[in-house]
């Protein structure tokens, strides 16, 4: 690294929603050797820092009052030792973040730096509460103000009279504790008490809560509703627009805790959909996917591929592990020759397309029964290779064997994860979850067998609801003595989401 290259990045992490990081922030985080972060900016660390990077919360450096010089020292020391440092701050570094002081300290020490702006909490809160900060009919200016200052101070740095006259929207940071004083000071200087005012707590996150009141009554209402930090105060006629414009808290699964029991690398789509519906997804991989115990049957089948007329895939994992082994054995997709390809459902078909292969057959309903039926005539009298896990239903093989010559190979092994002591199950027991999604019989069985009596009671009482992906999975749940609250139509993730939304709307109706 040359001296001219930046060694410290003062990075704004945005208001807490992981999607509100900038691309530059992600880039810096993924390169950093040391990340010095504020408590409010902890969320992106898990996902974007590289393995082995050191993450230090500034609260570990010392008590609040003594922390400033320690933060400066830690940044400078690490930079002088040649490390790439990210100083990660909530919101934007230059909006009530003391980013200016940190930059001055770096300059004084001769350390080169870069400032990466972030979505400041005021903008995040306004957007996610549905309060346009400016509006042609109501407000032509915005002021960001610190609410940290005691309005009763003898020589206030804030000109309350000017703020009371300010022709636009006022946004107070760090103001919950002093709400009463802030409102009184503004009203005393002439702002009308019935000016609409809102508080937004944990804006942009699944914990967001919004309170709408008037300037005169906001402090009392906030006390009654127990609003604490971090919260933002927005004052002005634009607050009234929220009634029409709010969207985030109206999402159908807003704030609902949903357990996702898929293996981690497969949970992505489910997690994204849940997020967009407003839910708080919690991951718990109830089964793990591993290499098969024995590759030799697979290798033998790979060597004889041209003998088969059909290759049948019943899962995304099946596709991935099959091709992994095919490539590892020194072959490539040409080894498939003219064999026809069947995929059990849309996701499995998509996994084949990733290898530039278009399946010849995808049944209209995504289940073994439909696949067997669709193949019955087309594969009659032919040789079929069934690519699957080392456990699961035998139905497909049995059905196909009636009209075709079937061989099956296990290209991956599915094992029950050890769920004892799992954090997610503790949350279920403590009543923090609303729904549990079950995406296969094996997953359902392993999860249910790991539940204690309190958790089972919660489910039986309907406080936590089980939602299953298919009739087969539902059957397994019932056999284990628990009720199924919802079932996906179409055996897909989308169907599972629709079942959740139906349940949630029934609950709130
Ligand atoms: N630099 C930050 C502000 C730091 S001051 C920024 O640009 O956003 C800390 C204050 O920001 C908190 O007291 C609170 O008023 C506000 N704040 C930060 N994150 C918030 C959030 N997610 N929801 C509501 N207020 C938030």
Boltz pocket constraint, residues with backbone or C-beta under 6 A from the ligand:
constraints:
  - pocket:
      binder: B
      contacts: [[A, 14], [A, 15], [A, 16], [A, 40], [A, 89], [A, 90], [A, 91], [A, 92], [A, 93], [A, 94], [A, 95], [A, 96], [A, 97], [A, 119], [A, 120], [A, 121], [A, 122], [A, 125], [A, 172], [A, 173], [A, 174], [A, 175], [A, 200], [A, 201], [A, 202], [A, 203], [A, 204], [A, 205], [A, 229], [A, 230], [A, 231], [A, 232]]
      max_distance: 6.0
